[in-house]
Amino acid sequence: MFTMMKKNHKTVWILAALLILALALPALAEPAADGILAGMDFDEISKDGFHVPMPKEQGWQGGEAWGMRGLFAESIRKGEGTELLTLQAYSQELDQFVQTTEDANKYYDSLHFENEQDVQVSNVNIEGYSARLVTFSYTRANGGPNVNSGILLYAREMRMLQLRLYSEMEPGNDPENMPAAPAVTMEDLLTLAGRVHFAPEEAPIRHSDVELTIGVAGDIPVVASGGTLQLFPVFGNDKIVSAAIGNNGVTWEALDPATGLASDVAAISEKGVFTAGKNIQWASEVVVRVTSTAYDTVSTRKILVTPPATALLADPDSVTFYAGENRTETIATRIEPDIVPLIGLSWNINKKDLLEITDNGNGTATVRPLLAGRGTLTVREPGGKGANIKVTVLQPVLSVELTQKGKAKPGSIVPFTVKLTPYNAGDRTVEWSVDVDESIATITNRGRLRISKDAPAGSVIHVSCKAIGAPEPVIATAEVIVVEK
């Protein structure tokens, strides 16, 4: 990595020459005891979440310079003589997510300085995270005085910042007699480190993006003997992460929770297909672990492996409601044999919006009616055994209207007709009654009022018709007065 930096230094020198063309700049100041950057003013430039200082005024030229192998900012200062001072900022993509000092040091150690001179290394913290400072010198390929240099390395999330500071002398007619370049010191790098900060919310991939959980197809973490279950990794930001790592960015393991070793009752494929062993005699838990190979994030989830069921029974096997009523029914299930736990049941209705179903998680479900209609509620255990519950949701009667035909005379029959609203009520059964004894009148179950022949004129009879096809019966009453023959 560092070798590549040296090979391209000539390009940097050419860029410096272009930036200072036709400018008369003051000479480079003598280095202070605490570094050549001491007392300088800085602007702030940011990229990929890194905010870095760039010198301003005092003869510095440059600024943002995107696109050169990660280079996003550069400033150059040239004195009246042959001194050059260059500060460059690079943002490098990493192939692992950096969370710890050990992770960061892995990348810092990837820079080697075997061919450099006077190498000094210091580890520091920036915002509580590990950073590394390195000062050194090297001889240019075209001869002449050494170049003094320093690098600040700061790894966060999926990026590493490199701030590179060069102090050198431009080649002249007599390179062997050129003065030495001012030294780059640890104090210079500390000056930069004190002005660097990282904004995670601005990073291309953030820590919250790579946090990992395990999803289960159908959200039922139970597998019967010999069965399979598809598991999948769920990142905090699947869109960003999937684009970065593709389809092969995780490894799967099925572990015994007691030993932490590979499970002997289940296995999982590299594509997340969990398979329970055959001939399972007792319910057992298996810990599934998924590890992101790109981000080193880990998640676990327990999967229950059960013996095979021979039957699943539901009680009651039918329920009837009226649409809109605030009443519920509880459906209870039982698995045979009873050593199979009532876990991981699925409840489904074949007619959408007929019922509201609440799985209570203990082998029971509570159902509440929504819209009128008929359907079948199916409950199924993970191994595939199921039971059906017949569901009827009736349209309720909302009102009753009575119509009397003829006059009520002693010994006569007075028919009544009834109109139920709505016309499509699910249960149109009605019950008739009168509020007098048989010496005055009686009424049939078809609404025919029989007036006793001995009923005195002026007798008042109240006829009631009760429609029972509603959560609460709906009643209509008509008043009948007996008249003389």
Helices and strands as residue ranges (DSSP letters): H 2-7, H 9-19, E 42-47, E 50-55, E 60-68, E 71-78, E 83-98, H 101-108, E 117-126, E 129-138, E 147-169, G 175-177, H 186-193, E 197-198, G 200-202, H 207-210, E 212-216, G 217-219, E 222-224, E 228-235, H 238-245, E 250-255, E 266-268, E 273-276, E 284-292, E 298-306, E 311-315, E 318-322, E 329-336, E 346-349, E 355-359, E 364-369, E 373-380, E 386-394, E 399-404, E 413-421, E 430-434, E 441-443, E 448-451, E 460-467, E 474-481
